[in-house]
Amino acid sequence: MTERSLEFFADRWNNSSLKSVYSIMERKERPFDVIGQLAALRRYARSLVRNSDDAEDLVHDALLRAYEKKQSFRRGGNLRTWLLSILHNAHIDRVRQDRSLARRHEEAAVETEQSLQAGQEHAVRLQQVRDAFFHLPEEQREALHLVAIEDLSYQEAATALGIPMGTLMSRISRARTQLREFEEKTPRASRLRLIGGNGNEGN
C-alpha cells in the first residue's frame, strides 16, 4: 500500500482516530497491517448488513475499536481473526441497540395509545394509534414521547434531546399537524387527543 493510498483512506474517513490508526501503520515497526485486512473486513460487513453505506460505517466503527484496543492485541497473533471478531461484536452491539430502540418505540406507541384514550368517548384502536405514531419522523416521535408520555416540560425535553426549546416546539407542532392529517384520513377512528406539554413549557 503506497503512501498516497494511505492518504486517500485517511482523507476518505476524515476522522482523527482513523488517521491515527494509519499513522501507526506507517511506522517502521508496523504493529497493525490493517490496510491489508480492509477487503476482508468489508466483505464480512456486507454479509452482515445489506446496505453498503451501513457496511462502511460498520468497518469504520470496528477500526476505531481496534485502535482503542490495540494494546490488547498480541504481537504475532492472528490480526484478521482479531479484527473480524471486533467487527462482529460491533455489529452485535448495533443490532441490540436497534432492537432496544424499536422496543422503546413500540412501548411508546402502546403508552401513547393508552394516553390518547383517556377522556375520549371512543377508544382508539391500538393499530391505528401505532400507525399514526410510526408515520411521524423519528425526531418528532422522540419529542412527542418525552412530552406526552414522560410528561417532561418543553424545556426538560429540549435539554434531554440536546436541542433548543424552539426546535423542540417546532417538532411537536409538526407532529400535531401530521396527526391531524391522520385523523382526517381515518374517519372511523376516534378523535386523537393531541397532547402538547405538561403545562410547564417554559420551565
C-alpha positions in Angstrom: 0.0 0.0 0.0 1.6 3.3 -1.1 1.8 6.5 1.0 -0.7 8.0 -1.5 -3.2 5.2 -0.8 -2.9 5.7 2.9 -3.6 9.4 2.5 -6.6 8.5 0.4 -8.1 6.4 3.1 -7.4 8.9 5.8 -9.0 11.7 3.8 -12.0 9.5 2.9 -12.8 8.9 6.5 -11.8 12.4 7.6 -11.6 11.1 11.2 -8.7 11.9 13.5 -8.9 8.5 15.2 -8.7 6.6 11.9 -5.8 8.9 10.8 -4.0 7.8 14.0 -4.6 4.2 13.0 -3.0 4.8 9.7 -0.2 6.8 11.2 0.7 3.8 13.4 0.8 1.6 10.3 3.3 4.0 8.6 5.8 3.4 11.4 8.7 1.0 10.7 7.5 -1.5 13.3 4.1 -1.7 11.6 2.3 -3.5 14.5 -1.0 -3.4 12.6 -1.3 -4.1 8.9 -4.9 -3.0 9.0 -4.9 -1.8 5.4 -4.2 -5.4 4.3 -7.3 -6.6 6.1 -9.7 -3.9 4.8 -11.0 -6.2 2.0 -11.9 -9.0 4.4 -13.5 -6.6 6.8 -15.6 -5.0 4.1 -16.7 -8.4 2.7 -17.7 -9.6 6.2 -19.5 -6.3 6.9 -21.5 -6.6 3.7 -22.5 -10.1 4.6 -23.9 -8.8 7.9 -25.7 -5.7 6.6 -27.4 -5.2 3.3 -26.7 -1.5 2.8 -23.2 -0.7 1.5 -23.1 2.6 3.4 -24.1 0.7 6.7 -21.3 -1.8 5.9 -18.8 1.0 5.5 -19.9 2.5 8.8 -19.6 -0.8 10.5 -16.0 -1.2 9.2 -15.3 2.4 10.4 -16.6 1.5 13.9 -14.6 -1.7 14.0 -11.4 0.1 13.0 -11.9 2.7 15.8 -12.5 0.0 18.3 -9.4 -1.8 17.1 -7.3 1.4 17.5 -8.7 1.8 21.1 -7.9 -1.8 21.9 -4.6 -2.0 20.1 -2.7 -2.8 23.4 -4.8 -6.0 23.8 -3.6 -7.5 20.5 -0.8 -10.0 21.0 2.1 -9.4 18.7 2.3 -12.4 16.4 -1.4 -13.2 16.8 -3.9 -13.6 14.0 -4.7 -10.0 13.1 -7.5 -10.9 10.7 -9.3 -13.0 13.2 -8.9 -10.3 15.9 -10.3 -7.6 13.6 -13.2 -9.8 12.3 -14.1 -10.5 15.9 -14.2 -6.8 16.7 -16.3 -6.1 13.7 -18.7 -8.9 14.6 -19.1 -7.6 18.2 -19.6 -4.1 16.8 -22.4 -5.5 14.6 -24.0 -7.3 17.6 -23.9 -4.1 19.6 -25.7 -2.3 16.8 -28.3 -4.9 16.4 -29.0 -4.8 20.1 -29.2 -1.0 20.1 -31.6 -1.2 17.1 -33.8 -3.7 18.8 -33.8 -1.7 22.0 -34.8 1.4 20.1 -37.5 -0.5 18.3 -38.8 -1.9 21.6 -38.8 1.6 23.2 -40.8 3.0 20.2 -43.2 0.1 20.4 -43.7 0.7 24.1 -44.1 4.4 23.4 -46.7 3.6 20.8 -48.6 1.5 23.3 -48.3 4.1 26.0 -49.3 6.8 23.6 -52.4 4.8 22.7 -53.3 4.5 26.3 -52.8 8.1 27.0 -54.7 9.2 23.9 -57.7 7.1 25.1 -58.0 8.9 28.4 -61.1 11.2 28.4 -62.2 10.1 24.9 -65.8 9.0 24.2 -64.5 6.2 21.9 -61.3 4.1 22.3 -58.7 4.4 19.6 -57.7 1.0 18.3 -54.1 0.1 19.1 -53.1 -0.4 15.5 -54.5 2.9 14.4 -52.5 4.7 17.1 -49.4 2.8 16.2 -49.9 3.8 12.5 -50.2 7.4 13.5 -47.2 7.4 15.8 -44.9 5.5 13.5 -45.7 7.6 10.5 -44.0 10.5 12.3 -40.3 11.1 11.6 -38.1 9.8 14.4 -37.1 13.2 15.7 -40.8 14.1 16.1 -41.6 10.7 17.8 -38.8 11.4 20.3 -40.1 14.9 21.1 -43.7 13.7 21.4 -42.7 10.7 23.6 -40.8 12.9 26.0 -43.6 15.5 26.3 -46.7 13.3 26.0 -45.5 10.0 27.7 -42.7 11.0 30.0 -44.6 14.2 31.0 -41.5 16.4 30.6 -41.8 20.1 30.2 -40.7 21.5 26.8 -37.5 22.8 28.5 -36.8 19.5 30.1 -37.4 17.6 26.8 -35.3 20.0 24.9 -32.4 19.5 27.4 -32.8 15.7 27.2 -32.6 15.8 23.4 -29.8 18.4 23.3 -31.7 20.8 21.1 -33.0 24.4 21.6 -36.6 24.6 23.0 -37.7 26.4 19.9 -36.6 23.4 17.8 -38.5 21.0 20.1 -41.7 23.1 19.9 -41.4 23.1 16.1 -41.0 19.3 16.0 -44.1 18.8 18.3 -46.1 21.3 16.2 -45.2 19.4 13.0 -46.1 16.1 14.8 -49.5 17.6 15.7 -50.1 18.6 12.2 -49.3 15.1 10.8 -51.5 13.5 13.5 -54.4 15.8 12.4 -53.9 14.7 8.8 -54.0 11.1 10.0 -57.3 11.8 11.7 -58.8 13.2 8.5 -57.7 10.1 6.6 -59.0 7.7 9.2 -62.7 8.8 9.7 -63.6 5.6 11.6 -61.0 6.2 14.3 -61.9 8.1 17.4 -60.6 11.7 17.5 -56.9 11.7 18.6 -56.2 14.0 21.5 -53.0 15.8 20.5 -51.0 16.1 23.7 -48.7 19.1 24.0 -46.6 19.9 27.0 -47.3 19.2 30.7 -48.3 22.8 31.4 -44.8 23.8 32.3 -43.5 24.6 28.8 -41.4 27.5 29.9 -40.0 25.9 33.0 
